[in-house]
Amino acid sequence: MVGLFKRFGVRVSVDEAFKALAYANEEYKKFEETELGIDDKFYARAYRLHMLGFHEGALDPVDIEEELKKAEEYLKTIENLVK
């Protein structure tokens, strides 16, 4: 994340970058609590698990477990739709 800020000429400390990431994470959780469509849920899982988890390494084990539970719920929803 800090690399992204540097690329655009914005200087922030690591502490500020982590605060921004924490704020974005909390806002995302609020957004996700509302009723999302199927495609929204798919892209939410993809972003959280792939981008934040794999590429950024920004998810801790508790967050990963929570995201995997949500992915499992998503798969159950899809299975019910195709039956």
N, C-alpha and C positions, 0 to 999 in steps of 0.2 A: 504494500500500500504506500509506503514511504517512497518507493521508486516511482510510483505513478505521480505523486506530488512533485517530485524532483523533475520529472520529465516535462511537466508543464510550468516549471519555474516557481513553484510554490514551496517555500521553506517551512517545514513543520518539524517539531521534535518527535521522537518516537512516542513519547507520552501523549502528545496531542493526537498523533495518528491512532493510537490505541483507544483514546477517548472517543474519537470520531467513529471508529469501528464499533465500539460498544454501544454508542448512541444509535447507529444505523441498525445494529442487531435488535435493540429494544423496539425501535420503530417498526422494523420488519415483523417482529412477533405480534405487535398490535394489529398490523395490517392483516397478517395471516389468520388472526382469530375471527375475522369477518368471513362471510360466506364467499369462498373462491370457487371459480369454475374448474372443470377438470384440467383444462390446459394450463390454467394458472398454477394449480397444484403441481403439475408435472414440472413446469419451469422453476417453481419454487424449490422443489427437491433437487433438481439439476444444479441450480445456482448454489444452494446451501451446501450440498454434499460435494459436488465436483469443484466448483470455483473456490468457495471459502474453505472447504475441508481439505481437498487434495492440493490445489494450487497454492493457496494462501497459508494453509496450516493454521487457520484462525479458529478452528473448532476444537474444543476440549472433548474428552471422552463422554462426558455427560451430554453435551450438545449433539455429538454423533449418534449416541443411543436414541436420543429424542427424535432426531431426523430420520433414523432408520425405522422407528415406530410409525412415523408419519408416512414414510414410503410404503410400509406394509399396509397401512389403512388405505392408501391410494390404490394399491394393487387389488385389495379386496373390493373396492368400489368399482374398478374396471372389470373385474371378474363378474360382478353382479350385473353389470351393464351388458356384457356379451353373452350371458346365459339366456 
